[in-house]
């Protein structure tokens, strides 16, 4: 990164990583569930010097504060307040948003709600949408819902390489950089990941939403990127997303699962084109009455917690 600023919201300090701080245009780049803003290093360099890239670390990740009350702060509603505080800090009335996984859902919620929709100028969702594969979600919740401890840094790097193979990262040096930005030393000298292990409690504490209603409510230009081998965002879901939003721009990334790293020109160039194209909107309407993935996931998480308590 080229600079960093700290934004304070109540008792939390949010680190915002910045590339090209003097650039004339600004884009918000928000990371996934257990990642941090440093993931957008290559994205920012490829996007180019005319774009200031602001990539916050969500509370509980990276360089930002850990919450003393996770049941309150590690929720999408709280993350929305953090996002608006970041926009206010940088005096941005509105800005385009690129979000990977959780970061994409956060942008989607901001763009859907009447109180905040005017703040999102256009939205790019990276391997996420209003309908997600339940098996992929369960695997995600199970992995991040338990603590991880490694005796050596090499063990952490090996585990990271296995778990994040879907990012499509290439080369030993790239994997080493990812590991260096993902590691935290424990008091006994062992290693773990950089994030607060309690971030996964949002699967239990968050409030279910009708995410298809959120998707239909969005009135800004939209783009979705899907890893061709994604276990989370099915190809059929992208088709349904396009039916609800006919002007949706889509990009499928070959050789990637969840989620494309946005670290090469073949992925960033289409985003750059989308960020600068004139907006086009057309009428759209789709009925979707099935209970959303958010409701299914939270119901599953609460049942799992109840069973563990009973044991």
Order of alpha helices (4+ residues) and beta strands (2+ residues): beta-beta-beta-alpha-beta-alpha-alpha-beta-alpha-beta-alpha-alpha-alpha-beta-beta-alpha-alpha-beta-alpha-beta-alpha-alpha
